[in-house]
Amino acid sequence: MTDQRRYRDEEIRKIFDLATRGDDVGSPPATVPDGLTLAELQDVGREVGVSPARVASAAAALDGHQEVLPRGRTLGMPTSVGRVVDLPRTLTDDEWELLVAELRATFGAKGHVTSHGTLREWSNGNLHAFVEPTETGHRLRLTTFKGNAMEINAIGGVLLLFAIMMFVLLLGKDDVGPEFVIPFFFALLGGGALAGNMLRLPRWASEREQQMEYIANRVKALIEP
């Protein structure tokens, strides 16, 4: 990152929001027509009580590489989400503990912490956060999948298929009585299962992606450029 990079109003707001999260400090300029360089942002930070290091970290988080992994899908419904964040270095023990605290607060779960050499992991059921080495440095990898989504979709599909088969068989009979209620009942169960997933899974995926975006920004802010 160089001082020639000029941050516009919306970027400045995001940087100071990230750098001052949870602190009672002053506000940055409301409007800056020509934008501000990193050095100028740090000068503004000093005036409002924010250290230059925190401003630089927040700017790095804004500029840092983040990859939103494609959603895994079953029958067109999202069943898994993820995010990968490149890190300039691995986390210190204190930074890792702070990240674990952020993970627990964000996802509302204590989780389980493990460590294998330079690989660190926090997990809670199907939700995982890895800090791991790469060929060019380190990265934070966040992944999760909806454990019962595929099972519910499979059950719903089987019930609907069974209902259709029963309808076909009953239509071939000359004398059809109350037994038509049976395939209707199975169709109702199968359709209800699929409809429930169609309503809840997009909301679940969107919520998890927002939480992962917050964690990605926080881990970048923990590490000085």
Short mmCIF file of the C-alpha atoms (twelve columns), coordinates in Angstrom:
data_MODEL
# 
_entry.id   MODEL 
# 
loop_
_atom_site.group_PDB 
_atom_site.id 
_atom_site.type_symbol 
_atom_site.label_atom_id 
_atom_site.label_alt_id 
_atom_site.label_comp_id 
_atom_site.label_asym_id 
_atom_site.label_seq_id 
_atom_site.Cartn_x 
_atom_site.Cartn_y 
_atom_site.Cartn_z 
_atom_site.pdbx_PDB_model_num 
ATOM 1   C CA . MET A 1   0.000   0.000   0.000   1 
ATOM 2   C CA . THR A 2   1.383   3.475   -0.844  1 
ATOM 3   C CA . ASP A 3   0.427   7.000   0.151   1 
ATOM 4   C CA . GLN A 4   -0.694  7.649   -3.447  1 
ATOM 5   C CA . ARG A 5   -3.835  5.631   -2.780  1 
ATOM 6   C CA . ARG A 6   -6.605  8.113   -2.017  1 
ATOM 7   C CA . TYR A 7   -9.600  6.969   -0.021  1 
ATOM 8   C CA . ARG A 8   -12.999 8.473   -0.779  1 
ATOM 9   C CA . ASP A 9   -15.777 9.406   1.651   1 
ATOM 10  C CA . GLU A 10  -17.385 5.974   1.890   1 
ATOM 11  C CA . GLU A 11  -14.002 4.271   2.272   1 
ATOM 12  C CA . ILE A 12  -12.963 6.758   4.959   1 
ATOM 13  C CA . ARG A 13  -16.153 6.055   6.878   1 
ATOM 14  C CA . LYS A 14  -15.548 2.299   6.707   1 
ATOM 15  C CA . ILE A 15  -11.915 2.645   7.783   1 
ATOM 16  C CA . PHE A 16  -12.732 4.739   10.840  1 
ATOM 17  C CA . ASP A 17  -15.709 2.580   11.710  1 
ATOM 18  C CA . LEU A 18  -13.412 -0.450  11.763  1 
ATOM 19  C CA . ALA A 19  -10.524 1.325   13.505  1 
ATOM 20  C CA . THR A 20  -12.719 2.772   16.263  1 
ATOM 21  C CA . ARG A 21  -15.152 -0.091  16.789  1 
ATOM 22  C CA . GLY A 22  -16.116 -0.147  20.449  1 
ATOM 23  C CA . ASP A 23  -14.185 3.058   21.305  1 
ATOM 24  C CA . ASP A 24  -15.564 6.468   22.222  1 
ATOM 25  C CA . VAL A 25  -13.562 8.762   19.941  1 
ATOM 26  C CA . GLY A 26  -14.172 11.653  17.602  1 
ATOM 27  C CA . SER A 27  -15.516 11.383  14.055  1 
ATOM 28  C CA . PRO A 28  -13.564 11.764  10.784  1 
ATOM 29  C CA . PRO A 29  -14.368 14.554  8.291   1 
ATOM 30  C CA . ALA A 30  -17.862 14.231  6.870   1 
ATOM 31  C CA . THR A 31  -16.910 15.135  3.282   1 
ATOM 32  C CA . VAL A 32  -13.495 15.113  1.600   1 
ATOM 33  C CA . PRO A 33  -13.869 16.017  -2.100  1 
ATOM 34  C CA . ASP A 34  -10.418 14.835  -3.216  1 
ATOM 35  C CA . GLY A 35  -10.098 11.938  -0.787  1 
ATOM 36  C CA . LEU A 36  -7.288  11.277  1.692   1 
ATOM 37  C CA . THR A 37  -4.049  9.323   1.507   1 
ATOM 38  C CA . LEU A 38  -3.105  6.843   4.215   1 
ATOM 39  C CA . ALA A 39  -0.760  9.366   5.802   1 
ATOM 40  C CA . GLU A 40  -3.530  11.981  5.860   1 
ATOM 41  C CA . LEU A 41  -5.926  9.425   7.342   1 
ATOM 42  C CA . GLN A 42  -3.416  8.750   10.105  1 
ATOM 43  C CA . ASP A 43  -3.128  12.487  10.795  1 
ATOM 44  C CA . VAL A 44  -6.909  12.700  11.094  1 
ATOM 45  C CA . GLY A 45  -6.819  9.664   13.351  1 
ATOM 46  C CA . ARG A 46  -4.403  11.370  15.718  1 
ATOM 47  C CA . GLU A 47  -6.720  14.382  15.936  1 
ATOM 48  C CA . VAL A 48  -9.707  12.230  16.919  1 
ATOM 49  C CA . GLY A 49  -7.760  9.899   19.221  1 
ATOM 50  C CA . VAL A 50  -7.065  6.905   16.971  1 
ATOM 51  C CA . SER A 51  -3.519  5.567   16.708  1 
ATOM 52  C CA . PRO A 52  -1.836  5.529   13.275  1 
ATOM 53  C CA . ALA A 53  -1.317  1.775   13.567  1 
ATOM 54  C CA . ARG A 54  -5.029  1.131   13.975  1 
ATOM 55  C CA . VAL A 55  -5.867  3.373   11.021  1 
ATOM 56  C CA . ALA A 56  -3.291  1.567   8.892   1 
ATOM 57  C CA . SER A 57  -4.658  -1.814  9.977   1 
ATOM 58  C CA . ALA A 58  -8.205  -0.781  9.114   1 
ATOM 59  C CA . ALA A 59  -7.068  0.496   5.713   1 
ATOM 60  C CA . ALA A 60  -5.268  -2.797  5.135   1 
ATOM 61  C CA . ALA A 61  -8.462  -4.641  6.006   1 
ATOM 62  C CA . LEU A 62  -10.338 -2.571  3.447   1 
ATOM 63  C CA . ASP A 63  -7.701  -3.162  0.770   1 
ATOM 64  C CA . GLY A 64  -6.826  -6.692  1.817   1 
ATOM 65  C CA . HIS A 65  -7.690  -9.650  -0.367  1 
ATOM 66  C CA . GLN A 66  -10.848 -11.462 0.673   1 
ATOM 67  C CA . GLU A 67  -12.360 -14.275 -1.325  1 
ATOM 68  C CA . VAL A 68  -16.009 -15.162 -0.860  1 
ATOM 69  C CA . LEU A 69  -16.251 -18.867 -1.631  1 
ATOM 70  C CA . PRO A 70  -19.106 -19.930 -3.933  1 
ATOM 71  C CA . ARG A 71  -22.158 -21.187 -2.086  1 
ATOM 72  C CA . GLY A 72  -22.638 -24.925 -2.124  1 
ATOM 73  C CA . ARG A 73  -26.140 -25.738 -3.330  1 
ATOM 74  C CA . THR A 74  -28.589 -28.610 -3.223  1 
ATOM 75  C CA . LEU A 75  -31.651 -28.351 -5.494  1 
ATOM 76  C CA . GLY A 76  -30.684 -24.710 -6.004  1 
ATOM 77  C CA . MET A 77  -30.746 -23.949 -2.263  1 
ATOM 78  C CA . PRO A 78  -27.593 -22.719 -0.461  1 
ATOM 79  C CA . THR A 79  -26.206 -25.339 1.919   1 
ATOM 80  C CA . SER A 80  -22.638 -24.118 2.521   1 
ATOM 81  C CA . VAL A 81  -20.779 -20.795 2.597   1 
ATOM 82  C CA . GLY A 82  -17.190 -19.750 3.179   1 
ATOM 83  C CA . ARG A 83  -14.624 -16.995 3.039   1 
ATOM 84  C CA . VAL A 84  -10.832 -16.901 2.696   1 
ATOM 85  C CA . VAL A 85  -8.708  -13.960 3.866   1 
ATOM 86  C CA . ASP A 86  -5.020  -13.637 3.010   1 
ATOM 87  C CA . LEU A 87  -2.872  -12.586 5.970   1 
ATOM 88  C CA . PRO A 88  0.545   -10.921 5.833   1 
ATOM 89  C CA . ARG A 89  1.752   -13.220 8.626   1 
ATOM 90  C CA . THR A 90  0.497   -15.724 11.135  1 
ATOM 91  C CA . LEU A 91  -1.227  -14.627 14.334  1 
ATOM 92  C CA . THR A 92  0.564   -14.297 17.631  1 
ATOM 93  C CA . ASP A 93  -0.831  -16.172 20.636  1 
ATOM 94  C CA . ASP A 94  -2.508  -12.993 21.917  1 
ATOM 95  C CA . GLU A 95  -4.008  -12.200 18.500  1 
ATOM 96  C CA . TRP A 96  -5.298  -15.756 18.162  1 
ATOM 97  C CA . GLU A 97  -6.976  -15.522 21.560  1 
ATOM 98  C CA . LEU A 98  -8.593  -12.230 20.531  1 
ATOM 99  C CA . LEU A 99  -9.810  -13.813 17.297  1 
ATOM 100 C CA . VAL A 100 -11.281 -16.772 19.194  1 
ATOM 101 C CA . ALA A 101 -13.095 -14.314 21.471  1 
ATOM 102 C CA . GLU A 102 -14.500 -12.539 18.381  1 
ATOM 103 C CA . LEU A 103 -15.601 -15.864 16.889  1 
ATOM 104 C CA . ARG A 104 -17.378 -16.881 20.084  1 
ATOM 105 C CA . ALA A 105 -19.151 -13.538 20.378  1 
ATOM 106 C CA . THR A 106 -20.102 -13.329 16.696  1 
ATOM 107 C CA . PHE A 107 -21.439 -16.863 16.321  1 
ATOM 108 C CA . GLY A 108 -22.761 -17.187 19.881  1 
ATOM 109 C CA . ALA A 109 -20.897 -20.416 20.583  1 
ATOM 110 C CA . LYS A 110 -17.954 -21.436 22.762  1 
ATOM 111 C CA . GLY A 111 -16.565 -23.813 20.166  1 
ATOM 112 C CA . HIS A 112 -13.493 -26.020 20.378  1 
ATOM 113 C CA . VAL A 113 -9.904  -24.804 19.880  1 
ATOM 114 C CA . THR A 114 -7.142  -27.027 18.491  1 
ATOM 115 C CA . SER A 115 -3.594  -26.412 17.277  1 
ATOM 116 C CA . HIS A 116 -1.239  -28.513 15.127  1 
ATOM 117 C CA . GLY A 117 2.066   -26.780 14.504  1 
ATOM 118 C CA . THR A 118 1.281   -23.523 12.691  1 
ATOM 119 C CA . LEU A 119 -2.264  -24.670 11.909  1 
ATOM 120 C CA . ARG A 120 -4.904  -23.356 14.323  1 
ATOM 121 C CA . GLU A 121 -8.574  -24.165 14.314  1 
ATOM 122 C CA . TRP A 122 -11.730 -23.041 16.081  1 
ATOM 123 C CA . SER A 123 -14.764 -25.193 15.379  1 
ATOM 124 C CA . ASN A 124 -18.356 -25.449 16.485  1 
ATOM 125 C CA . GLY A 125 -20.232 -28.288 14.829  1 
ATOM 126 C CA . ASN A 126 -20.099 -27.682 11.074  1 
ATOM 127 C CA . LEU A 127 -18.612 -24.196 11.500  1 
ATOM 128 C CA . HIS A 128 -14.821 -23.987 11.198  1 
ATOM 129 C CA . ALA A 129 -12.224 -21.213 11.314  1 
ATOM 130 C CA . PHE A 130 -8.670  -22.122 10.271  1 
ATOM 131 C CA . VAL A 131 -5.500  -20.053 10.437  1 
ATOM 132 C CA . GLU A 132 -3.166  -21.950 8.148   1 
ATOM 133 C CA . PRO A 133 0.039   -21.499 6.149   1 
ATOM 134 C CA . THR A 134 0.004   -21.063 2.380   1 
ATOM 135 C CA . GLU A 135 2.696   -20.914 -0.295  1 
ATOM 136 C CA . THR A 136 2.782   -17.116 -0.029  1 
ATOM 137 C CA . GLY A 137 2.090   -16.578 3.684   1 
ATOM 138 C CA . HIS A 138 -0.938  -17.378 5.809   1 
ATOM 139 C CA . ARG A 139 -4.689  -17.170 5.538   1 
ATOM 140 C CA . LEU A 140 -7.866  -17.315 7.574   1 
ATOM 141 C CA . ARG A 141 -10.363 -19.808 6.127   1 
ATOM 142 C CA . LEU A 142 -13.957 -19.762 7.338   1 
ATOM 143 C CA . THR A 143 -16.347 -22.520 6.267   1 
ATOM 144 C CA . THR A 144 -19.711 -23.876 7.334   1 
ATOM 145 C CA . PHE A 145 -22.518 -25.993 5.950   1 
ATOM 146 C CA . LYS A 146 -26.094 -26.620 7.010   1 
ATOM 147 C CA . GLY A 147 -25.922 -30.113 8.402   1 
ATOM 148 C CA . ASN A 148 -29.547 -31.182 7.971   1 
ATOM 149 C CA . ALA A 149 -30.317 -29.301 4.745   1 
ATOM 150 C CA . MET A 150 -29.433 -32.107 2.341   1 
ATOM 151 C CA . GLU A 151 -31.218 -34.701 4.464   1 
ATOM 152 C CA . ILE A 152 -34.413 -32.645 4.545   1 
ATOM 153 C CA . ASN A 153 -34.199 -32.021 0.776   1 
ATOM 154 C CA . ALA A 154 -33.676 -35.734 0.164   1 
ATOM 155 C CA . ILE A 155 -36.619 -36.706 2.373   1 
ATOM 156 C CA . GLY A 156 -38.838 -34.103 0.735   1 
ATOM 157 C CA . GLY A 157 -37.867 -35.277 -2.747  1 
ATOM 158 C CA . VAL A 158 -38.488 -38.941 -1.898  1 
ATOM 159 C CA . LEU A 159 -41.896 -38.164 -0.431  1 
ATOM 160 C CA . LEU A 160 -42.903 -36.156 -3.498  1 
ATOM 161 C CA . LEU A 161 -41.702 -38.891 -5.838  1 
ATOM 162 C CA . PHE A 162 -43.601 -41.490 -3.836  1 
ATOM 163 C CA . ALA A 163 -46.742 -39.349 -3.967  1 
ATOM 164 C CA . ILE A 164 -46.458 -38.935 -7.737  1 
ATOM 165 C CA . MET A 165 -46.032 -42.674 -8.229  1 
ATOM 166 C CA . MET A 166 -49.100 -43.378 -6.104  1 
ATOM 167 C CA . PHE A 167 -51.133 -40.812 -8.056  1 
ATOM 168 C CA . VAL A 168 -50.143 -42.469 -11.325 1 
ATOM 169 C CA . LEU A 169 -51.072 -45.909 -10.025 1 
ATOM 170 C CA . LEU A 170 -54.409 -44.712 -8.682  1 
ATOM 171 C CA . LEU A 171 -55.257 -42.919 -11.920 1 
ATOM 172 C CA . GLY A 172 -54.920 -46.255 -13.714 1 
ATOM 173 C CA . LYS A 173 -57.613 -47.859 -11.557 1 
ATOM 174 C CA . ASP A 174 -61.252 -47.938 -12.645 1 
ATOM 175 C CA . ASP A 175 -62.624 -47.569 -9.149  1 
ATOM 176 C CA . VAL A 176 -60.849 -44.919 -7.081  1 
ATOM 177 C CA . GLY A 177 -61.965 -44.293 -3.537  1 
ATOM 178 C CA . PRO A 178 -60.654 -42.460 -0.457  1 
ATOM 179 C CA . GLU A 179 -57.158 -43.856 -1.028  1 
ATOM 180 C CA . PHE A 180 -56.432 -40.702 -3.052  1 
ATOM 181 C CA . VAL A 181 -55.905 -39.038 0.338   1 
ATOM 182 C CA . ILE A 182 -52.729 -41.064 0.888   1 
ATOM 183 C CA . PRO A 183 -50.616 -39.626 -1.985  1 
ATOM 184 C CA . PHE A 184 -51.993 -36.181 -1.229  1 
ATOM 185 C CA . PHE A 185 -50.758 -36.543 2.356   1 
ATOM 186 C CA . PHE A 186 -47.268 -37.603 1.244   1 
ATOM 187 C CA . ALA A 187 -47.135 -34.788 -1.306  1 
ATOM 188 C CA . LEU A 188 -48.038 -32.316 1.407   1 
ATOM 189 C CA . LEU A 189 -45.249 -33.610 3.661   1 
ATOM 190 C CA . GLY A 190 -42.628 -33.584 0.905   1 
ATOM 191 C CA . GLY A 191 -43.614 -30.181 -0.422  1 
ATOM 192 C CA . GLY A 192 -43.649 -28.733 3.074   1 
ATOM 193 C CA . ALA A 193 -40.121 -29.993 3.753   1 
ATOM 194 C CA . LEU A 194 -38.779 -28.472 0.539   1 
ATOM 195 C CA . ALA A 195 -40.676 -25.208 1.006   1 
ATOM 196 C CA . GLY A 196 -39.318 -24.859 4.532   1 
ATOM 197 C CA . ASN A 197 -35.754 -25.188 3.258   1 
ATOM 198 C CA . MET A 198 -36.418 -22.731 0.433   1 
ATOM 199 C CA . LEU A 199 -37.436 -20.130 3.025   1 
ATOM 200 C CA . ARG A 200 -34.824 -20.697 5.720   1 
ATOM 201 C CA . LEU A 201 -31.641 -21.573 3.822   1 
ATOM 202 C CA . PRO A 202 -31.157 -18.231 1.974   1 
ATOM 203 C CA . ARG A 203 -31.594 -16.367 5.274   1 
ATOM 204 C CA . TRP A 204 -29.136 -18.707 6.977   1 
ATOM 205 C CA . ALA A 205 -26.544 -18.284 4.207   1 
ATOM 206 C CA . SER A 206 -26.867 -14.490 4.194   1 
ATOM 207 C CA . GLU A 207 -26.489 -14.279 7.971   1 
ATOM 208 C CA . ARG A 208 -23.400 -16.511 7.988   1 
ATOM 209 C CA . GLU A 209 -21.772 -14.524 5.170   1 
ATOM 210 C CA . GLN A 210 -22.314 -11.270 7.051   1 
ATOM 211 C CA . GLN A 211 -20.790 -12.773 10.184  1 
ATOM 212 C CA . MET A 212 -17.812 -14.049 8.202   1 
ATOM 213 C CA . GLU A 213 -17.300 -10.646 6.608   1 
ATOM 214 C CA . TYR A 214 -17.172 -9.080  10.069  1 
ATOM 215 C CA . ILE A 215 -14.625 -11.667 11.270  1 
ATOM 216 C CA . ALA A 216 -12.538 -11.128 8.129   1 
ATOM 217 C CA . ASN A 217 -12.371 -7.399  8.789   1 
ATOM 218 C CA . ARG A 218 -11.562 -7.915  12.455  1 
ATOM 219 C CA . VAL A 219 -8.659  -10.284 11.809  1 
ATOM 220 C CA . LYS A 220 -7.135  -7.844  9.318   1 
ATOM 221 C CA . ALA A 221 -7.423  -5.089  11.891  1 
ATOM 222 C CA . LEU A 222 -5.631  -7.245  14.468  1 
ATOM 223 C CA . ILE A 223 -2.531  -7.486  12.309  1 
ATOM 224 C CA . GLU A 224 -0.458  -4.424  11.593  1 
ATOM 225 C CA . PRO A 225 0.519   -4.106  7.920   1 
# 
